[in-house]
């Protein structure tokens, strides 16, 4: 089967090379990258066959090739023997790579130091990799970030640093949930058992076991739900709680898939022999206990095997054997403790945290300074904007007053000419009567009178136009002052603060609007009351009176734009049946205001 997979992978690569279109070296690498998680062994072999071609490529292609080789080697569980290549790759991506590429390069450099047994450098690289990750971006490589935190947790565990391991496992779980990687998230939660075991916090171990089992069963992971019981069985053994031991062991052996015919299926759970042997001792099955401890010793678990045999010989009371296995257990226990790097790792972790807090504090200081600068700029812009606005308003008012003055002067001149024309016409009429007998003079007089009458008519037309303009100016000024009231401004503010939600308007606010109308235009309310409108229709008329837009009315009354348009049409037909255009509701309402204003 593996051979077939390799053939298919090679065929896919050669197909890319042979096909037209995008047949570049980078395209081949991207294709292999997409297959890396599923088939790391095969991808590693294919990449090995591309080594000569890689040396002829550009620097970016070569670095990507080396990155993929390292990733495939790591996923295929092939140990690194040197850090020289990955140092170059990490340095290149630090200068030219994306956040994901930088994180991946530093992670693989950390894996290199892991295989070289350089624990401090391994931790440093993993910490740097987490710093490179930009978790605020949607395309953040969360899969790799989960792997980084998993490696850090293993490192802290191997160095007997349970508090640090626990923090990292929680971060690993959170990132896995974000990546929708359910199994990794559940496994990270389960692995909290390791630091609690080092801390000998048995209550927490039992709680984590129970929760982890429930979580696994929730996602139908029956085997994992059974496998998680091992540590809890050991605790119940220590407490001589045989009922719980028997129940959990039965579940483990029946459902975990790791136990078959009194032997473990996987070497990863060889320590279950120790649990099985201890359970047999509690049940006085000493021969069975010795059998399981010997099986454990054959499987390579010497420390636990010696401990079990020590318990066995204590049970049957053989002093010589007790002394022998007590010594062997002590020697195995000493050799298994790998504490030489623990202090260095702890210091590095603390230094990293200090440096990170220092960086965060520095960033906050910069952010605070930027915020103050931004506040200053906004305030300055607001002040300048306010000054410009006030200046513009003052200029507009001055111009408006100037226009009014000019209109009034023109109106006076027109009125003066109009009166003078009337006087001239009156005099000519008198002369006409006096010269009735003189036909020629009468014709000439009639022509003059006609001329003056035409001029009089033109002046009357112009005067009427100027009166209309003056009236419009006066009404516009009055209307702007009328709608600029406290109640209307409060309603406008609500449409700005709550543009996408239902707005609750107090009855007092509507009453305040009516009182304002009563003070400024009492005749309008008399007209409005005559139509006997329902409360909703009356509110819509009031809002149109104060020049609210259809969008604002929709927000304030919690109705759709179409509903407001329909009500406008019905109101127009009811209040202004003679109007041909139902869209002029607001204009017709303003005409009532014009007629009824004080």
FENNORHU-V606098 format. One line per field, one symbol per residue. ss: DSSP state (~ for helix, > for strand, _ for the rest). A space follows every 50 residues. Layout:
ss->???
This chain:
ss->_~~~~~~~~~~~~~~~~~______~~~~~~~~~~~____~~~~~~~~~__ ~~~~~___~~~~~~~~~~~~~~~~~________~~~~~~~~~~~~~__~~ ~~~~~~~~~~~~~~~___~~~~~~~~~~~~~~_________~~~~~~~~~ ~~~~~~~~___~~~~~~~~~~~~~~~~~___~~~~~~~~~_~~~~~~~__ _~~~~~~~~~~~~~~~~~___~~~~~~__~~~~~~~~~___~~~~~~~~~ ~~~~~___>>__>>__~~~__~~~~~~~~~~~___~~~~~~~~~~~~~__ _~~~~~~~~~~~~~~~__~~~~~~~~~~~~~~~~~~_____~~~~~~~~~ ~~~~~~~~~~~~~~~~~~~~~~~~~~~~~~~~~~~~~~~~~~~~~~~~~~ ~~~~~~~~~~~~~~~~~~~~~~~~~~~~~~~~~~____~~~~~~~~~~~~ ~~~~~~~~~~~~~~~~~~~~~~~~~~~~~~~~~__~~~~~~~~~~~~___ ______~~~~~~~~~~~~~~_~~~~~~~~~____~~~~~~~~~~~____~ ~~~~~~~___~~~~~~~~~~~~~~~______~~~~~~~~~~~~~~~__
